[in-house]
Amino acid sequence: MKASQFFISTLKEAPADAEVVSHKLMTRAGLIKKLGAGIYNYMPMGLRVIRKVEAIVREEMNRAGAVELTMPVVQPAELWQETGRFDKMGPELLRIQDRHGRDFVVQPTSEEVITDIARQELKSYKQLPKNFYQIQTKFRDERRPRFGLMRGREFIMKDAYSFDRDQVAAKASYQVMAAAYRRIFDRFGLTYRAVAADSGAIGGDLSEEFQVIAATGEDAIVYCPQSDYAANMEKAEALAPTGPRGAATQALTKTATPGKSTCADVAELLGVPLNTTVKSLVLATDETNEAGEIVKTQVWLLLLRGDHDMNEIKVGKVPGLAGFRFATLGEIEDHFGCKPGYLGPIGLKKPLKIVADREVAVMADWICGANEVDFHITGVNWGRDLPEPDMVADLRNVVAGDRSPDGKGELAIERGIEVGHVFYLGTKYSKGMNATFLGDDGKPAFFEMGCYGIGVTRLPAAAIEQNHDERGIIWPDAIAPFTVVVCPVGMDRSEAVKATAEQLYADLLAAGVDVILDDRGERPGAMFADWELIGVPHRVTIGDKSLKEGVVEYQHRRDTAATKVAVADILAHVKGRMAV
């Protein structure tokens, strides 16, 4: 490609609504152009990146035995009503009607449609396993679209769906996809982690997120540098505390803590470590009748160490706490006789269920609220001052320095951006849509399913968050809009510069290199600034002065200075650097 034939549109300043680096740089480099809230035009430079992402995904999905198809963006509501998602999904599901008043949705995902295809086309176990995938436009009506392509409303996604005869086969299909995803992300040239993720109501361990590591990432990734353990914050666990609980050494004492309603404030006032305090979190669960009316409410008290935070996913898995809510002020005052800030498990007005985090269960001489404003109790001990808790469970988020659950080191935490997810679905959708096949016993059975997604348009944004500097984007070779740019200085004034540039351009094309020749006649400073902003990884500069020395200048986007290379050697040099 020659720059004069292409479309290059760079900006000196980012738009005022661009908050994160990727949004700013993608707009300034002319990769995207905003059309509406969370809706963007993919401009020619940006589309080249997207197409390269798609090509890698498509090659590895095909290699893994998946079969490509395309499902409509607009889908009949009837299918979504079969699974109940038409009503259950919130306003992020865009619902529309046609001229006849029939309901449709603009798809955010395609489980219903692919399950409908399977129940019509896959009649026998002999046709299994099957994995269908598409690379298609999606739409989610985000309440607050922001961060450019990181959280847009319209986006492109690769979604795949596997169909198997039983759980054993489904788990095998899952592993095939998990391996394919690792090949895909390896080829992208990004630093990433595959982390264990929560499986939600389906349960089990077959759920992994693929996170591109970036300091600006929204997700916390927990990993052990000394082992292969990695999980997202929702799923991550620390090694359970070991050893017997310490013996009581302090007397139970009611202590004045005027105006100190947080564990941190109490610890500071009393001059003790924060990890000697215990925080009280009050939850409630409701039992309803067939009409949806609440017939019974159970109040729960969760006890966590003062320096720890509750993990809602873990709490929701505690027996009896599924579907929990935070207790109302009235419920709290009814059970504790006190407002929040000074709550504790001693001297309750009404009985409730107490669940202690594993760390709290082994504590001695701890501090908690006294159920009286401006007072806390110090020297609290299980068994002596209050009964053992009703339950002990892992209730908290891990923190850096916790012991890894595999016992091989300490946990570390870094930030990541989720760009892929592999997930075992089981029979959730096949049962919901009565999608069956005939098994080898001649009886109908529900498909065991898995789903596997990659955010095709989110991935370039994540790549930029990981790879940029003050001058602009730094693309990995595999997904750069162009791999090499040839920058002739004054080619309109020098036949030697023009001839050398044209020859190198032709040689690179013949070698299969994705190269662009900047023949726009721009000044060197403006030309270099454009390509540094756009982020093309390899640049060759050709000028009259260097040609007289028999050399041209090569510079990788990450290099601090150019390297002089003999004209005869430049093709081999570029190809060598591309292979690094």
Secondary structure, DSSP 8 states (H G I E B T S, - for coil): -BTTTS-----SS--TT--SHHHHHHHHTTSEEEEETTEEEE-HHHHHHHHHHHHHHHHHHHHTT-EE----SEEEHHHHHHHTHHHHS-TTSEEEE-TT--EEEE-S--HHHHHHHHHHH--BGGG--EEEEEEEEEE---SS-BTGGGB-SEEEEEEEEEEESSHHHHHHHHHHHHHHHHHHHHHHT--EEEEE---GGG-SS-EEEEEEE-TT-SEEEEE-TTSS-EEETTT-------S------S--EEEE-TT--SHHHHHHHHT--GGGBEEEEEEEEEEE-TTS-EEEEEEEEEEEETT--B-HHHHHTSTT-TT-EE--HHHHHHHHSS-TTS--SSS-SS--EEEEEHHHHT--SEEEEEEETTEEEEEE-BTTTB---SEEE--B---TT-B-TTSSSB-EEEEEEEEEEEEEEETHHHHHTT-EEE-TTSSEEE-EEEEEEEETTHHHHHHHHHSEETTEE---GGG-S-SEEEEETTTTT-HHHHHHHHHHHHHHHHTT--EEE--S---HHHHHHHHHHHT-SEEEEE-HHHHHTTEEEEEETT-SS-EEEEGGGHHHHHHHHHT-
